[in-house]
């Protein structure tokens, strides 16, 4: 069993920055994509940013230009640099890694990000 361990969440003022990190506790074979998603209270979980095994990245419109995803397929680590944070970015952030070898789809436990003055 592989766990995804997240870190870096916390409380930050509007306009501030946070960096989230996610690392797998073991080997994940044939990683296809790594993503960050978030879920605000009373809302559905939504896509934030993703990176695929050829290095291409994708972002939700709401975070483009403010968030940057980076990842290392070999070590199964994925980070999310979040700048110019807004109160509407407040949510629990989850990392997700998908490997095609056995269709493994792993989720982190979630890390709280709160943007408030």
N, C-alpha and C positions, 0 to 999 in steps of 0.2 A: 504494500500500500504506500502510495506517495502522497505526501501532504504538501500544500502550498502555504508558505509562511509569509505573511504580509507585515510590513512595518512602515512607519513614517506618518501615520495620521496624527491629527491633533486639532487644536484650536488656533486659528489665525485670523487676523484682522482683514477686512476687505482691502484688496490690493496687494496682499502678502503672497508668499510662496510656500509651497510644501513639496517634498519629494517622497513619493510612495515607492516602496521596493517589494518585490515578490520573488521568492526563491523556492525551488522544489527540494524536498528532503531526500529525493532519490532520483534515479534515472527515468526519464521519459523518452521513449523511443519515437523517432520519426515525427518530431514536432512540426505541425503545419502552421499553427497560428498561436499567438499570445495576445490576450486582450485585457483591458480594464473596463469594467462596467460599474454602475453606481445605482443605488436605490435610496431615494428620499422617502421620508415618512409619508405613508398613504399613496405612494406612487409605485408604478411598476419599475422593475430593474431595466436600465437603459444602457445602451452601448456608449462608451466614452472614446476609446481609442484602441487600435489594434495594429499588430505588426505580423507579417507573414514570413515564411521561411526564405523568401528571396529578398527580404529587407523592405518591401513596400509597406507603407503605413497608411492608416485611414483614421479620420477623426470625425466625431460628431460636430455638426455645424456650431453648436453652442460653445465648443472649446477650441475651435481652430484658431491658431495664432497665439494661444495662451498656454496650451498643454503640449508636451512633447513626450512621446513614448519611445523608449529604447529597450532593446532586448538582446540576449545572447542565447541562441538556440543550443549551443554546445553545453551550456551550464544550466539551461532552463531558468533563467532569471529575466525578469522584466520590470522596468521602472517607469514611473510616470512623474515627470517634472511638471508641476502646476504653478503657473505664474498669474499675476493679476487676478487673484481669486475673488469671486463674488459671493454674496450670501446664497444665491441660487445654486452654487456648487456644493452646498452642504448636503451630505449624504453618507451612506456607508459605501465604501469602494471595495470592489471585489476583483481579484485577478483570476484569469481563466486561461488554462493552457490545454490545447487539443493536440493529441498525437494520433497519427493515422495507423500506426502499427496494429493496435487492437481497438481502435476507436476510443482510446482513453480520453476522457474529458474531465479535467481536474479544476476544482474551485478552491480559492482561498477562503478563510473564515470571515473576511471582511475587516476593514479598518475604518474608523469613524473620522470623517473630515467635517469640521464645523468652521464656517466663515462668519464671524460676527464681531461687531465692535463692542 
